[in-house]
Amino acid sequence: MNKNSLDISSSISWLESGKILIHPTESIWGLGCDAFNELAIEKIFSIKKREHNKSFILLCKSLDFLNYYIDEINREDEILLKNNWPGPVTFLIRYNKNLPEHLHSENGKIAVRVSNHLPIKALFKGFNNFIVSTSANLSGKKVLDNPLEILDFFESDELAYYDGELGHNKRPSKIIDLDSKSIIRD
């Protein structure tokens, strides 16, 4: 076992300690951290060389968990979310005052997904916050597709990978604005 390869329990502890976790998603390897840990998010901005005005996708365990952090949604929107979650669809949703300020955006929305990918679902059995999930690359550059390559590329003592299986989707998640129902990314 590679010293930077973590099982599920170690991955949860890694996230809780404010470090960055390379994790499998439905389609690509992502960089993730505890979204409630502002310093951890800063580490991701730094290693990706990403502009701070570009927010990240957040993963969460369920719509029930999410409801505490978002504006009340109507029945039609709730049905839309339940029909797509868990699954590879990210929604832009208006947040409320309960969301930590460092996760606020210019448009008043967060990009959030409830994943159906087994390794992510396993993380949420023991991890009870949002997880930042962003592509494993420098901002605007080619996405790296191997966890060992990602470790070598970013060279950080605060980076390890969750040794789970990558999904089989060929494209990143679709992104839909819940208010307008417009597709931001197909």
PyMOL commands that place a pseudoatom at each C-alpha (Angstrom):
pseudoatom trace, name=CA, resn=MET, resi=1, chain=A, elem=C, hetatm=0, pos=[0.000, 0.000, 0.000]
pseudoatom trace, name=CA, resn=ASN, resi=2, chain=A, elem=C, hetatm=0, pos=[1.339, 3.400, -0.971]
pseudoatom trace, name=CA, resn=LYS, resi=3, chain=A, elem=C, hetatm=0, pos=[1.850, 5.683, 2.042]
pseudoatom trace, name=CA, resn=ASN, resi=4, chain=A, elem=C, hetatm=0, pos=[-0.458, 8.225, 0.407]
pseudoatom trace, name=CA, resn=SER, resi=5, chain=A, elem=C, hetatm=0, pos=[-3.189, 5.654, -0.290]
pseudoatom trace, name=CA, resn=LEU, resi=6, chain=A, elem=C, hetatm=0, pos=[-5.967, 5.720, 2.311]
pseudoatom trace, name=CA, resn=ASP, resi=7, chain=A, elem=C, hetatm=0, pos=[-8.827, 3.382, 3.135]
pseudoatom trace, name=CA, resn=ILE, resi=8, chain=A, elem=C, hetatm=0, pos=[-12.274, 4.735, 3.982]
pseudoatom trace, name=CA, resn=SER, resi=9, chain=A, elem=C, hetatm=0, pos=[-11.635, 5.273, 7.694]
pseudoatom trace, name=CA, resn=SER, resi=10, chain=A, elem=C, hetatm=0, pos=[-8.290, 6.995, 7.100]
pseudoatom trace, name=CA, resn=SER, resi=11, chain=A, elem=C, hetatm=0, pos=[-9.851, 9.129, 4.344]
pseudoatom trace, name=CA, resn=ILE, resi=12, chain=A, elem=C, hetatm=0, pos=[-12.506, 10.404, 6.738]
pseudoatom trace, name=CA, resn=SER, resi=13, chain=A, elem=C, hetatm=0, pos=[-9.833, 11.232, 9.351]
pseudoatom trace, name=CA, resn=TRP, resi=14, chain=A, elem=C, hetatm=0, pos=[-7.745, 12.950, 6.651]
pseudoatom trace, name=CA, resn=LEU, resi=15, chain=A, elem=C, hetatm=0, pos=[-10.676, 15.188, 5.699]
pseudoatom trace, name=CA, resn=GLU, resi=16, chain=A, elem=C, hetatm=0, pos=[-11.448, 15.945, 9.344]
pseudoatom trace, name=CA, resn=SER, resi=17, chain=A, elem=C, hetatm=0, pos=[-7.825, 17.007, 9.893]
pseudoatom trace, name=CA, resn=GLY, resi=18, chain=A, elem=C, hetatm=0, pos=[-8.104, 19.741, 7.226]
pseudoatom trace, name=CA, resn=LYS, resi=19, chain=A, elem=C, hetatm=0, pos=[-6.090, 18.017, 4.519]
pseudoatom trace, name=CA, resn=ILE, resi=20, chain=A, elem=C, hetatm=0, pos=[-6.797, 17.537, 0.828]
pseudoatom trace, name=CA, resn=LEU, resi=21, chain=A, elem=C, hetatm=0, pos=[-8.142, 14.205, -0.381]
pseudoatom trace, name=CA, resn=ILE, resi=22, chain=A, elem=C, hetatm=0, pos=[-7.839, 13.009, -3.951]
pseudoatom trace, name=CA, resn=HIS, resi=23, chain=A, elem=C, hetatm=0, pos=[-11.106, 11.128, -4.406]
pseudoatom trace, name=CA, resn=PRO, resi=24, chain=A, elem=C, hetatm=0, pos=[-12.858, 9.182, -7.144]
pseudoatom trace, name=CA, resn=THR, resi=25, chain=A, elem=C, hetatm=0, pos=[-16.083, 10.579, -8.543]
pseudoatom trace, name=CA, resn=GLU, resi=26, chain=A, elem=C, hetatm=0, pos=[-18.505, 9.258, -11.134]
pseudoatom trace, name=CA, resn=SER, resi=27, chain=A, elem=C, hetatm=0, pos=[-16.194, 10.448, -13.918]
pseudoatom trace, name=CA, resn=ILE, resi=28, chain=A, elem=C, hetatm=0, pos=[-12.870, 11.962, -12.790]
pseudoatom trace, name=CA, resn=TRP, resi=29, chain=A, elem=C, hetatm=0, pos=[-10.464, 12.122, -9.868]
pseudoatom trace, name=CA, resn=GLY, resi=30, chain=A, elem=C, hetatm=0, pos=[-11.252, 15.131, -7.744]
pseudoatom trace, name=CA, resn=LEU, resi=31, chain=A, elem=C, hetatm=0, pos=[-9.517, 17.204, -5.110]
pseudoatom trace, name=CA, resn=GLY, resi=32, chain=A, elem=C, hetatm=0, pos=[-11.604, 17.493, -1.990]
pseudoatom trace, name=CA, resn=CYS, resi=33, chain=A, elem=C, hetatm=0, pos=[-11.609, 18.800, 1.549]
pseudoatom trace, name=CA, resn=ASP, resi=34, chain=A, elem=C, hetatm=0, pos=[-13.930, 19.582, 4.423]
pseudoatom trace, name=CA, resn=ALA, resi=35, chain=A, elem=C, hetatm=0, pos=[-15.907, 22.498, 2.999]
pseudoatom trace, name=CA, resn=PHE, resi=36, chain=A, elem=C, hetatm=0, pos=[-16.479, 23.919, 6.479]
pseudoatom trace, name=CA, resn=ASN, resi=37, chain=A, elem=C, hetatm=0, pos=[-12.707, 24.240, 6.952]
pseudoatom trace, name=CA, resn=GLU, resi=38, chain=A, elem=C, hetatm=0, pos=[-11.752, 27.556, 5.353]
pseudoatom trace, name=CA, resn=LEU, resi=39, chain=A, elem=C, hetatm=0, pos=[-7.998, 26.855, 5.580]
pseudoatom trace, name=CA, resn=ALA, resi=40, chain=A, elem=C, hetatm=0, pos=[-8.435, 23.551, 3.744]
pseudoatom trace, name=CA, resn=ILE, resi=41, chain=A, elem=C, hetatm=0, pos=[-10.307, 25.326, 0.959]
pseudoatom trace, name=CA, resn=GLU, resi=42, chain=A, elem=C, hetatm=0, pos=[-7.510, 27.894, 0.738]
pseudoatom trace, name=CA, resn=LYS, resi=43, chain=A, elem=C, hetatm=0, pos=[-5.048, 25.023, 0.204]
pseudoatom trace, name=CA, resn=ILE, resi=44, chain=A, elem=C, hetatm=0, pos=[-7.078, 23.853, -2.798]
pseudoatom trace, name=CA, resn=PHE, resi=45, chain=A, elem=C, hetatm=0, pos=[-7.262, 27.370, -4.245]
pseudoatom trace, name=CA, resn=SER, resi=46, chain=A, elem=C, hetatm=0, pos=[-3.495, 27.603, -3.830]
pseudoatom trace, name=CA, resn=ILE, resi=47, chain=A, elem=C, hetatm=0, pos=[-2.440, 24.282, -5.361]
pseudoatom trace, name=CA, resn=LYS, resi=48, chain=A, elem=C, hetatm=0, pos=[-4.881, 24.658, -8.278]
pseudoatom trace, name=CA, resn=LYS, resi=49, chain=A, elem=C, hetatm=0, pos=[-3.862, 28.296, -8.820]
pseudoatom trace, name=CA, resn=ARG, resi=50, chain=A, elem=C, hetatm=0, pos=[-7.579, 29.043, -8.989]
pseudoatom trace, name=CA, resn=GLU, resi=51, chain=A, elem=C, hetatm=0, pos=[-9.110, 32.496, -8.766]
pseudoatom trace, name=CA, resn=HIS, resi=52, chain=A, elem=C, hetatm=0, pos=[-11.089, 33.052, -5.574]
pseudoatom trace, name=CA, resn=ASN, resi=53, chain=A, elem=C, hetatm=0, pos=[-14.143, 34.341, -7.429]
pseudoatom trace, name=CA, resn=LYS, resi=54, chain=A, elem=C, hetatm=0, pos=[-14.678, 30.820, -8.858]
pseudoatom trace, name=CA, resn=SER, resi=55, chain=A, elem=C, hetatm=0, pos=[-16.457, 28.663, -6.309]
pseudoatom trace, name=CA, resn=PHE, resi=56, chain=A, elem=C, hetatm=0, pos=[-16.300, 24.883, -6.000]
pseudoatom trace, name=CA, resn=ILE, resi=57, chain=A, elem=C, hetatm=0, pos=[-18.863, 22.113, -6.309]
pseudoatom trace, name=CA, resn=LEU, resi=58, chain=A, elem=C, hetatm=0, pos=[-19.889, 20.746, -2.943]
pseudoatom trace, name=CA, resn=LEU, resi=59, chain=A, elem=C, hetatm=0, pos=[-20.847, 17.141, -2.328]
pseudoatom trace, name=CA, resn=CYS, resi=60, chain=A, elem=C, hetatm=0, pos=[-23.300, 16.320, 0.422]
pseudoatom trace, name=CA, resn=LYS, resi=61, chain=A, elem=C, hetatm=0, pos=[-24.869, 13.177, 1.779]
pseudoatom trace, name=CA, resn=SER, resi=62, chain=A, elem=C, hetatm=0, pos=[-28.549, 13.987, 1.225]
pseudoatom trace, name=CA, resn=LEU, resi=63, chain=A, elem=C, hetatm=0, pos=[-31.200, 16.556, 0.463]
pseudoatom trace, name=CA, resn=ASP, resi=64, chain=A, elem=C, hetatm=0, pos=[-32.176, 16.385, 4.136]
pseudoatom trace, name=CA, resn=PHE, resi=65, chain=A, elem=C, hetatm=0, pos=[-28.660, 17.502, 5.127]
pseudoatom trace, name=CA, resn=LEU, resi=66, chain=A, elem=C, hetatm=0, pos=[-28.682, 20.232, 2.473]
pseudoatom trace, name=CA, resn=ASN, resi=67, chain=A, elem=C, hetatm=0, pos=[-32.056, 21.682, 3.511]
pseudoatom trace, name=CA, resn=TYR, resi=68, chain=A, elem=C, hetatm=0, pos=[-30.533, 23.366, 6.572]
pseudoatom trace, name=CA, resn=TYR, resi=69, chain=A, elem=C, hetatm=0, pos=[-28.237, 25.452, 4.323]
pseudoatom trace, name=CA, resn=ILE, resi=70, chain=A, elem=C, hetatm=0, pos=[-30.534, 26.418, 1.450]
pseudoatom trace, name=CA, resn=ASP, resi=71, chain=A, elem=C, hetatm=0, pos=[-33.560, 28.659, 0.993]
pseudoatom trace, name=CA, resn=GLU, resi=72, chain=A, elem=C, hetatm=0, pos=[-36.833, 26.815, 1.199]
pseudoatom trace, name=CA, resn=ILE, resi=73, chain=A, elem=C, hetatm=0, pos=[-37.616, 25.188, -2.119]
pseudoatom trace, name=CA, resn=ASN, resi=74, chain=A, elem=C, hetatm=0, pos=[-41.021, 24.577, -3.651]
pseudoatom trace, name=CA, resn=ARG, resi=75, chain=A, elem=C, hetatm=0, pos=[-42.521, 21.129, -4.176]
pseudoatom trace, name=CA, resn=GLU, resi=76, chain=A, elem=C, hetatm=0, pos=[-41.713, 21.115, -7.917]
pseudoatom trace, name=CA, resn=ASP, resi=77, chain=A, elem=C, hetatm=0, pos=[-38.014, 21.799, -7.247]
pseudoatom trace, name=CA, resn=GLU, resi=78, chain=A, elem=C, hetatm=0, pos=[-37.930, 19.198, -4.490]
pseudoatom trace, name=CA, resn=ILE, resi=79, chain=A, elem=C, hetatm=0, pos=[-39.299, 16.607, -6.923]
pseudoatom trace, name=CA, resn=LEU, resi=80, chain=A, elem=C, hetatm=0, pos=[-36.696, 17.623, -9.532]
pseudoatom trace, name=CA, resn=LEU, resi=81, chain=A, elem=C, hetatm=0, pos=[-33.887, 17.171, -6.996]
pseudoatom trace, name=CA, resn=LYS, resi=82, chain=A, elem=C, hetatm=0, pos=[-35.237, 13.832, -5.794]
pseudoatom trace, name=CA, resn=ASN, resi=83, chain=A, elem=C, hetatm=0, pos=[-35.557, 12.610, -9.390]
pseudoatom trace, name=CA, resn=ASN, resi=84, chain=A, elem=C, hetatm=0, pos=[-31.878, 13.438, -10.053]
pseudoatom trace, name=CA, resn=TRP, resi=85, chain=A, elem=C, hetatm=0, pos=[-30.296, 12.622, -6.686]
pseudoatom trace, name=CA, resn=PRO, resi=86, chain=A, elem=C, hetatm=0, pos=[-28.409, 10.709, -5.812]
pseudoatom trace, name=CA, resn=GLY, resi=87, chain=A, elem=C, hetatm=0, pos=[-26.740, 10.950, -9.203]
pseudoatom trace, name=CA, resn=PRO, resi=88, chain=A, elem=C, hetatm=0, pos=[-24.258, 12.795, -11.407]
pseudoatom trace, name=CA, resn=VAL, resi=89, chain=A, elem=C, hetatm=0, pos=[-26.192, 16.075, -11.582]
pseudoatom trace, name=CA, resn=THR, resi=90, chain=A, elem=C, hetatm=0, pos=[-25.053, 19.256, -9.823]
pseudoatom trace, name=CA, resn=PHE, resi=91, chain=A, elem=C, hetatm=0, pos=[-27.575, 21.990, -9.053]
pseudoatom trace, name=CA, resn=LEU, resi=92, chain=A, elem=C, hetatm=0, pos=[-27.024, 25.674, -8.371]
pseudoatom trace, name=CA, resn=ILE, resi=93, chain=A, elem=C, hetatm=0, pos=[-29.242, 26.408, -5.363]
pseudoatom trace, name=CA, resn=ARG, resi=94, chain=A, elem=C, hetatm=0, pos=[-29.829, 29.569, -3.325]
pseudoatom trace, name=CA, resn=TYR, resi=95, chain=A, elem=C, hetatm=0, pos=[-28.270, 29.272, 0.116]
pseudoatom trace, name=CA, resn=ASN, resi=96, chain=A, elem=C, hetatm=0, pos=[-29.439, 30.779, 3.394]
pseudoatom trace, name=CA, resn=LYS, resi=97, chain=A, elem=C, hetatm=0, pos=[-27.742, 32.411, 6.405]
pseudoatom trace, name=CA, resn=ASN, resi=98, chain=A, elem=C, hetatm=0, pos=[-26.758, 29.014, 7.873]
pseudoatom trace, name=CA, resn=LEU, resi=99, chain=A, elem=C, hetatm=0, pos=[-24.119, 28.445, 5.190]
pseudoatom trace, name=CA, resn=PRO, resi=100, chain=A, elem=C, hetatm=0, pos=[-20.649, 29.492, 6.409]
pseudoatom trace, name=CA, resn=GLU, resi=101, chain=A, elem=C, hetatm=0, pos=[-19.661, 32.830, 4.908]
pseudoatom trace, name=CA, resn=HIS, resi=102, chain=A, elem=C, hetatm=0, pos=[-16.515, 31.507, 3.219]
pseudoatom trace, name=CA, resn=LEU, resi=103, chain=A, elem=C, hetatm=0, pos=[-18.791, 29.370, 0.985]
pseudoatom trace, name=CA, resn=HIS, resi=104, chain=A, elem=C, hetatm=0, pos=[-20.880, 32.342, -0.170]
pseudoatom trace, name=CA, resn=SER, resi=105, chain=A, elem=C, hetatm=0, pos=[-20.766, 33.317, -3.834]
pseudoatom trace, name=CA, resn=GLU, resi=106, chain=A, elem=C, hetatm=0, pos=[-21.471, 36.416, -5.881]
pseudoatom trace, name=CA, resn=ASN, resi=107, chain=A, elem=C, hetatm=0, pos=[-24.694, 34.917, -7.226]
pseudoatom trace, name=CA, resn=GLY, resi=108, chain=A, elem=C, hetatm=0, pos=[-26.038, 33.753, -3.833]
pseudoatom trace, name=CA, resn=LYS, resi=109, chain=A, elem=C, hetatm=0, pos=[-25.991, 30.087, -4.880]
pseudoatom trace, name=CA, resn=ILE, resi=110, chain=A, elem=C, hetatm=0, pos=[-23.953, 27.005, -4.149]
pseudoatom trace, name=CA, resn=ALA, resi=111, chain=A, elem=C, hetatm=0, pos=[-23.210, 24.252, -6.652]
pseudoatom trace, name=CA, resn=VAL, resi=112, chain=A, elem=C, hetatm=0, pos=[-24.105, 21.020, -4.887]
pseudoatom trace, name=CA, resn=ARG, resi=113, chain=A, elem=C, hetatm=0, pos=[-24.514, 17.341, -5.715]
pseudoatom trace, name=CA, resn=VAL, resi=114, chain=A, elem=C, hetatm=0, pos=[-25.665, 14.240, -3.882]
pseudoatom trace, name=CA, resn=SER, resi=115, chain=A, elem=C, hetatm=0, pos=[-23.530, 11.529, -5.461]
pseudoatom trace, name=CA, resn=ASN, resi=116, chain=A, elem=C, hetatm=0, pos=[-24.586, 7.954, -6.054]
pseudoatom trace, name=CA, resn=HIS, resi=117, chain=A, elem=C, hetatm=0, pos=[-20.972, 6.830, -6.467]
pseudoatom trace, name=CA, resn=LEU, resi=118, chain=A, elem=C, hetatm=0, pos=[-20.277, 4.125, -3.868]
pseudoatom trace, name=CA, resn=PRO, resi=119, chain=A, elem=C, hetatm=0, pos=[-16.892, 5.484, -2.659]
pseudoatom trace, name=CA, resn=ILE, resi=120, chain=A, elem=C, hetatm=0, pos=[-18.443, 8.926, -2.050]
pseudoatom trace, name=CA, resn=LYS, resi=121, chain=A, elem=C, hetatm=0, pos=[-21.476, 7.416, -0.326]
pseudoatom trace, name=CA, resn=ALA, resi=122, chain=A, elem=C, hetatm=0, pos=[-19.082, 5.442, 1.905]
pseudoatom trace, name=CA, resn=LEU, resi=123, chain=A, elem=C, hetatm=0, pos=[-17.281, 8.673, 2.896]
pseudoatom trace, name=CA, resn=PHE, resi=124, chain=A, elem=C, hetatm=0, pos=[-20.568, 10.207, 3.972]
pseudoatom trace, name=CA, resn=LYS, resi=125, chain=A, elem=C, hetatm=0, pos=[-21.329, 7.295, 6.307]
pseudoatom trace, name=CA, resn=GLY, resi=126, chain=A, elem=C, hetatm=0, pos=[-18.636, 8.726, 8.585]
pseudoatom trace, name=CA, resn=PHE, resi=127, chain=A, elem=C, hetatm=0, pos=[-18.171, 12.329, 7.430]
pseudoatom trace, name=CA, resn=ASN, resi=128, chain=A, elem=C, hetatm=0, pos=[-20.888, 14.837, 8.279]
pseudoatom trace, name=CA, resn=ASN, resi=129, chain=A, elem=C, hetatm=0, pos=[-20.067, 18.028, 6.356]
pseudoatom trace, name=CA, resn=PHE, resi=130, chain=A, elem=C, hetatm=0, pos=[-20.009, 19.171, 2.772]
pseudoatom trace, name=CA, resn=ILE, resi=131, chain=A, elem=C, hetatm=0, pos=[-16.983, 18.006, 0.796]
pseudoatom trace, name=CA, resn=VAL, resi=132, chain=A, elem=C, hetatm=0, pos=[-15.447, 20.346, -1.764]
pseudoatom trace, name=CA, resn=SER, resi=133, chain=A, elem=C, hetatm=0, pos=[-15.040, 18.474, -5.038]
pseudoatom trace, name=CA, resn=THR, resi=134, chain=A, elem=C, hetatm=0, pos=[-13.055, 19.990, -7.868]
pseudoatom trace, name=CA, resn=SER, resi=135, chain=A, elem=C, hetatm=0, pos=[-11.132, 18.537, -10.790]
pseudoatom trace, name=CA, resn=ALA, resi=136, chain=A, elem=C, hetatm=0, pos=[-7.555, 17.441, -10.120]
pseudoatom trace, name=CA, resn=ASN, resi=137, chain=A, elem=C, hetatm=0, pos=[-5.685, 19.922, -12.295]
pseudoatom trace, name=CA, resn=LEU, resi=138, chain=A, elem=C, hetatm=0, pos=[-4.342, 23.423, -12.433]
pseudoatom trace, name=CA, resn=SER, resi=139, chain=A, elem=C, hetatm=0, pos=[-7.215, 25.775, -13.108]
pseudoatom trace, name=CA, resn=GLY, resi=140, chain=A, elem=C, hetatm=0, pos=[-8.044, 25.695, -16.822]
pseudoatom trace, name=CA, resn=LYS, resi=141, chain=A, elem=C, hetatm=0, pos=[-5.575, 22.908, -17.658]
pseudoatom trace, name=CA, resn=LYS, resi=142, chain=A, elem=C, hetatm=0, pos=[-5.948, 19.205, -18.527]
pseudoatom trace, name=CA, resn=VAL, resi=143, chain=A, elem=C, hetatm=0, pos=[-7.489, 17.045, -15.797]
pseudoatom trace, name=CA, resn=LEU, resi=144, chain=A, elem=C, hetatm=0, pos=[-5.070, 14.462, -14.394]
pseudoatom trace, name=CA, resn=ASP, resi=145, chain=A, elem=C, hetatm=0, pos=[-6.490, 10.945, -14.458]
pseudoatom trace, name=CA, resn=ASN, resi=146, chain=A, elem=C, hetatm=0, pos=[-4.351, 8.886, -12.091]
pseudoatom trace, name=CA, resn=PRO, resi=147, chain=A, elem=C, hetatm=0, pos=[-4.061, 9.409, -8.313]
pseudoatom trace, name=CA, resn=LEU, resi=148, chain=A, elem=C, hetatm=0, pos=[-0.306, 8.725, -8.256]
pseudoatom trace, name=CA, resn=GLU, resi=149, chain=A, elem=C, hetatm=0, pos=[0.211, 11.221, -11.080]
pseudoatom trace, name=CA, resn=ILE, resi=150, chain=A, elem=C, hetatm=0, pos=[-1.862, 13.753, -9.116]
pseudoatom trace, name=CA, resn=LEU, resi=151, chain=A, elem=C, hetatm=0, pos=[0.234, 13.197, -5.972]
pseudoatom trace, name=CA, resn=ASP, resi=152, chain=A, elem=C, hetatm=0, pos=[3.449, 13.714, -7.951]
pseudoatom trace, name=CA, resn=PHE, resi=153, chain=A, elem=C, hetatm=0, pos=[2.111, 16.760, -9.775]
pseudoatom trace, name=CA, resn=PHE, resi=154, chain=A, elem=C, hetatm=0, pos=[0.957, 18.685, -6.723]
pseudoatom trace, name=CA, resn=GLU, resi=155, chain=A, elem=C, hetatm=0, pos=[3.714, 17.526, -4.325]
pseudoatom trace, name=CA, resn=SER, resi=156, chain=A, elem=C, hetatm=0, pos=[2.124, 18.293, -0.962]
pseudoatom trace, name=CA, resn=ASP, resi=157, chain=A, elem=C, hetatm=0, pos=[2.439, 16.582, 2.409]
pseudoatom trace, name=CA, resn=GLU, resi=158, chain=A, elem=C, hetatm=0, pos=[-1.203, 17.441, 2.958]
pseudoatom trace, name=CA, resn=LEU, resi=159, chain=A, elem=C, hetatm=0, pos=[-2.411, 15.446, -0.038]
pseudoatom trace, name=CA, resn=ALA, resi=160, chain=A, elem=C, hetatm=0, pos=[-3.371, 11.765, -0.119]
pseudoatom trace, name=CA, resn=TYR, resi=161, chain=A, elem=C, hetatm=0, pos=[-5.782, 9.695, -2.131]
pseudoatom trace, name=CA, resn=TYR, resi=162, chain=A, elem=C, hetatm=0, pos=[-8.813, 7.690, -1.179]
pseudoatom trace, name=CA, resn=ASP, resi=163, chain=A, elem=C, hetatm=0, pos=[-8.201, 4.304, -2.735]
pseudoatom trace, name=CA, resn=GLY, resi=164, chain=A, elem=C, hetatm=0, pos=[-11.660, 3.852, -4.216]
pseudoatom trace, name=CA, resn=GLU, resi=165, chain=A, elem=C, hetatm=0, pos=[-12.855, 2.969, -7.679]
pseudoatom trace, name=CA, resn=LEU, resi=166, chain=A, elem=C, hetatm=0, pos=[-13.358, 5.667, -10.300]
pseudoatom trace, name=CA, resn=GLY, resi=167, chain=A, elem=C, hetatm=0, pos=[-16.801, 5.751, -11.917]
pseudoatom trace, name=CA, resn=HIS, resi=168, chain=A, elem=C, hetatm=0, pos=[-17.456, 5.005, -15.560]
pseudoatom trace, name=CA, resn=ASN, resi=169, chain=A, elem=C, hetatm=0, pos=[-19.073, 8.255, -16.695]
pseudoatom trace, name=CA, resn=LYS, resi=170, chain=A, elem=C, hetatm=0, pos=[-17.180, 9.859, -19.545]
pseudoatom trace, name=CA, resn=ARG, resi=171, chain=A, elem=C, hetatm=0, pos=[-18.117, 13.454, -18.699]
pseudoatom trace, name=CA, resn=PRO, resi=172, chain=A, elem=C, hetatm=0, pos=[-18.210, 15.608, -15.567]
pseudoatom trace, name=CA, resn=SER, resi=173, chain=A, elem=C, hetatm=0, pos=[-21.570, 16.151, -13.884]
pseudoatom trace, name=CA, resn=LYS, resi=174, chain=A, elem=C, hetatm=0, pos=[-24.279, 18.129, -15.608]
pseudoatom trace, name=CA, resn=ILE, resi=175, chain=A, elem=C, hetatm=0, pos=[-24.904, 21.490, -13.877]
pseudoatom trace, name=CA, resn=ILE, resi=176, chain=A, elem=C, hetatm=0, pos=[-28.423, 22.929, -13.727]
pseudoatom trace, name=CA, resn=ASP, resi=177, chain=A, elem=C, hetatm=0, pos=[-29.582, 26.210, -12.180]
pseudoatom trace, name=CA, resn=LEU, resi=178, chain=A, elem=C, hetatm=0, pos=[-32.525, 25.234, -9.969]
pseudoatom trace, name=CA, resn=ASP, resi=179, chain=A, elem=C, hetatm=0, pos=[-34.211, 28.654, -10.317]
pseudoatom trace, name=CA, resn=SER, resi=180, chain=A, elem=C, hetatm=0, pos=[-34.158, 28.984, -14.099]
pseudoatom trace, name=CA, resn=LYS, resi=181, chain=A, elem=C, hetatm=0, pos=[-33.779, 25.263, -14.944]
pseudoatom trace, name=CA, resn=SER, resi=182, chain=A, elem=C, hetatm=0, pos=[-31.127, 26.335, -17.447]
pseudoatom trace, name=CA, resn=ILE, resi=183, chain=A, elem=C, hetatm=0, pos=[-28.280, 23.934, -18.118]
pseudoatom trace, name=CA, resn=ILE, resi=184, chain=A, elem=C, hetatm=0, pos=[-24.950, 25.549, -17.225]
pseudoatom trace, name=CA, resn=ARG, resi=185, chain=A, elem=C, hetatm=0, pos=[-22.854, 22.516, -18.217]
pseudoatom trace, name=CA, resn=ASP, resi=186, chain=A, elem=C, hetatm=0, pos=[-24.194, 19.532, -20.151]
for i in range(1, 186): cmd.bond("trace and resi %d" % i, "trace and resi %d" % (i + 1))
show_as sticks, trace
zoom trace
